[in-house]
Amino acid sequence: MPESAPALASPPVIVARDARRRAASPALSGAPAPARPFLKWAGGKRQLLPELRRFYPAIFGTYFEPFFGSGAVFFDLLRLGRLEGRAAVLSDTNPDVVGCCRALRDATDAVLANLRQLARAHEAGGEAHYYEVRDRRFNPARRRLRAEDGRPGIAARYTASLAAMLIYLNHTGFNGLFRINARGEFNVPAGRYANPSVCDEPNLRRVAAAFARPGVELNDASFETVLDRAAPGDFVYFDPPYAPLTQTARFTAYTADGFDESRQAALQRTAVALARRGCAVLVSNSTAPLVRDLYARNDEAREAGLRAHLVVARRAINCRAARRGGVFEYVVTNVAPARRARRGRG
């Protein structure tokens, strides 16, 4: 495994085990429950967080997360208290994600009221209700927004009703996928859940409050825009649609344009430029040959201080549960990893 680059700042102090457990568990510490990701997301990073935490810089300025998705790292940093007094610029090219987050922040009560109605209707109608919402309500509403030429993008005009429908479809659709076809229509099939959690009101209110924190931005923007704003000492985490390991493992229809090899190469150039600028950079991706060539075997990436670390993550995107499980992934960064804490006995 490649050696780590010199740290941008001293690694975080490894505290005693019991203190770590109190910090990680609200029940043990007596603290209020933290906000958690409110969207299920294919490729979400909750399973990878123990590895990613080792590469959080000890000191940083503004936090940038250009592929926000479910925002697992943002919420983890928030839970750890690492965003106190810091700005956070959260962005995505998926206007539904950004629009939903903004609507939840700005019209929390209306989103929850709509979501409670959807949850009750799902209890009565199940799969039939899912397809009725998807095909007769959600997609037509999105189509109307897209047809309004000369107006701001979808994200700026996302309604509380649309946000509630997206949350509902996300929690009852197959594996938390967000997939749209060439016509720009959401086409994820219904999932098979006995009792899906559709409306977690306490957590949704905590999420809304997190988005409303001073300094937190929710932008409908490409990852390249980070180059316009990130300064030396800032922390940037990139979680792009993963480069596929096989031709049948493509889940890049996150937006209508997808995320192909040229975009992966553009992301690598952005990461290299930021590392040279003095930003703390963290990238997660698959171990596809393309990614290996862009980072692990790339002279420019190495000269910028980026190192590719192999880590094990649990993936759940497969129609056959038996084929889901632990896989190797790359974590690419210019931050030296903190040492893993030793497990105590007993």
N, C-alpha and C positions, 0 to 999 in steps of 0.2 A: 504494500500500500504506500502511496506517495507520502513523503514527509509533509508536515504542515508548514504553512507560511508563518513568518513571525507575526505575533499578535499585534493588532492595532492598539490594543490596550491590555492591561493586566487581566488574566482570566478571573471570573468571579470566584470569590472565596467559597470553598466547599465547607458548608457548616455541618454541625453534628446531625446524626440521622433523625433524632426525635424532633429537632427544630425543623428539618426539612419536611417531615410528615405533617407538622402543624401548619406549615405554610401551604402545603398542597391540599389539605383537607379542611374545609370550612367547619365541618362537624367537630374536628379536634381543636381548632383554634378559636371557635366561637365567632368567627367573622361571618358576615352575610354571604350567601351563596354568590359566586361570581357569575358574570354573564358568560354563556357558552355559545358556540356557533348555532345559529337558529335554522340554517339550511343544511340538509344532508347533501354531500357533494362527492361525486365520483372522483377519487384521487385526493380527497380531503386529507389533511395532515395530522389528524388527532393521534393516529397510531405511530406516527414518526416523531412526535414532539419530544420524547426522551432523547432522541439523537440530535434533533435540531437545537435543543436548549444548550447543548455543549458548545455551540458556535454563536450564541448570542454575545455580542460584544459587551464588555463590562460597562463601558461608557460610550454613549452616542448622543447625537443631536436629534434631528427629526427622523422619524421612522417612516419608510415608504414601503408599501405593499402593492405593486402594480397588477398582480393577478389575484384579486381579492378572493373570489369564490366564496367559500364559507368562512374565510378569515380566521382559521384556527390559530395561526401564529399571532395575529393581532390580539385575539382574546387571551391567549396564553401570556403574552407580554403584559397585558392589562391585569390579569390575575396575579402575576408576580410583582406588580407594582413598578414595572420597568418603564411605564409610560407616564409616570407622574411628572408633571411640569414639562412634558415634551409634546410637540405636535406630531400628528400621524396623518399621512396622506395616503388614503386608500383609494385604489382605482381599478377599473376593469373595462375591457372593451365589450363586455356583455351588458347591454343597456337594461336588461331585465333585472340583473343582480343589483346594479347601482340604483335603478329606479325603485326597486323593492326596499332596499336599505334606506333610501331617502324618505319614502312614504312611511315606513315604520318609525323613523325618527320624527317626522313632521306631523303625522296624523295617527299617532299610536292608538288612540281609542277607536277611531274609525276602522283601522286595520283589524283590530281585535274583534270588534263587533261583527264585521264581515266573516272573519275566520271562525267565530263561534257558530255562526249559521251554517257554514260549510261543513264543520265538524259534525253538527247534528244531522245534517242531510246525508253525510257519508255513512253514519251509523245506520240509517234507514235504507239507503240505496246502494252502498258499497261500490262495486266496480262500475255498474251502470251510471252511477252519479259521477264517478271520475271522468268517464268519457263524455258525459253531458257537459261538465264544466270545461274540459279540455277543448272539445270540438265546437260547442255551441256558444260558449261564453268567452273563454280566455283567448283562443286564437282569433275569433272575429274582433274582439276589442283591440288586440295588438295590431291587427290588419288595419283597423281604422286609424290608429295612431300613425302607423307607417305611411298611410296614404295622405296625410295632412302635410303637403309640401309647404316649404317656406316657414315651418315652425321649428322650434328647438327639438332636439332628439327625443327619442322615447323616454329616456331616463328622466328628463326634465318634466315630463308630463304624465308620469306614472301615477295612477290613482290608488287610493286605499283599497278599492275593490280588486284591481289588478294585483296588487301586492298580496292581498289575502289569498287570491286564487293561486298565485305562484307558490306561496308557502304550502297551501293545501296540496297542490299537484306534486310538489317536491317531497312531501311526507307520505304520500300514498302511491307515487309512481315507482317504477322499477329502479331499485338500487340508488336512488337519489340522482339519477342522471338528468342533465339538462342538455337536450339534443334538439336541434331544429333542422328541418330539411331544406332543400334548395329553394323552396317557396317561402322560406322564413317562418314556417309553422312548427310549433312545439309538437313533437310526435312520439314522446316517450310513452310506452304502454303502462297500464296499471300494474302495480306491484301486488304481491300476495302477502298481505299482512292481516293477521287475525284482529289486532286491535291497535292500529297506528295512532301515535301521538300527534294530533294535528294542531292543537292549540295549547301550547305551554305558556300561558299568560304571564306567570312570574318571570320566566326567562326572557320572553319577548320584551317585557317592560325594562328589564335590565339591559338588554341589547340596545333598545331605543335610547336609553340614558347614556350608554357608552358612545353611541354615534353622535350624541348631542354634546359631548364633552368639549370644552374649549380647545381649539387647535386641531380637531378631527375633521378631515375633509373626505367627501365621497364624490369621486370624479369619474365621469365616463370618458376614459382616455387610454391611449395605447401606452405600453411599457416604455417606449422611447422618450416620452415626455418627462420621465425622471431625470434625463440628462439636462433638462432646462432648469431644474430646481435643486437637485441634490448637491450638497456642499461637503467639503472634507469633514470627516467625522460623523456624517450621517450613516444610518443603517438601512440597507435596501435588501428586501427579501423577494426573490423571484420564484414563483411556483407555476411555471407555464404548463399548458397541456403537454403531457409527456410524449417524447418521441416513441413511436411504437416499436416494440421488440419484434413483432411479426406483422405481416400485411393484414392479418385478420384482427389485430389488436388496436385498431384505430378508433379513438374516441376524441377526435379533434373538431367535431362539429359543435363546438362550444359557442361559436358565432357562425353566421352564415358563410364567412370566408375561411373558416378552419385555421389551422396553425401548421404550416408545412415546413419543409427543410429550410427554405429561404428565411422563414421567420425565426427558426431555431438559430440560424447563423447570425441573424440580426440581433437576437437576444445575447448571444455570446459576445458580439462586438460591444454591446451596451455594457455588459458586465465587466469586460476588460477596461473600457473607458472609465467606468466608475471606480474600479479598483486602482487604476493609475491616479485618479483624482484624490484618493485617500479616503474613500467611503468604505465602510464595512459591508461586504457583499456576501450574500448567501443565496445559492441557487439549488433547487432540488429538481432532479430529472431521472429518467430511466437509465439503464445501462446499455441502451441501444448503441450500435457501432457509431452512429452519427454523433451522439453525445460524447462518447469516448474520444472521438477524433477532435471535437470542438474544444474539449477541456483537458482531459487526462493526457492527451498526446499532442497538445498544441503549444508551440513555443511562446506565442504571444500571451496566452493565458498564464503560463508558468512565469514568464518574465514580469507579469503584472502582479504576481504573488498569489494567484489562484491555485488551489490544490483540490484534487478530486478525491473524496473519501467514499469508500464503499460502506454502506450501512444496510441493515436488514429492516424491511418494512412489511407490514401486512396489507395486502391489497384485496379488495372484495369485488372487483369488476369482472365477473364471469357468470354466465348463465348457469353453470354447474358449480354448486357450492363446494364440491370435493376438490375443485381445481383452484379455489381461492386459498391464499396462505402467504407464507413468508417469501419475499423475493428480495434480491439485491437492488439497491438504488444508489445513485450518485448524490452526494451532497458536496457542492463545489463552493469554496469560500476562501477568503484571504484572512480569516480569523483563526488563530490557533485554538484547538479544542481544549476545553476544560477537562480535567481528569475525571473519569467516572468515579463516583463515590463507592466505597466498599460496602458490601452488604454485611450488616451485623448478624450475629447469631441470636437465635431465640426469638 
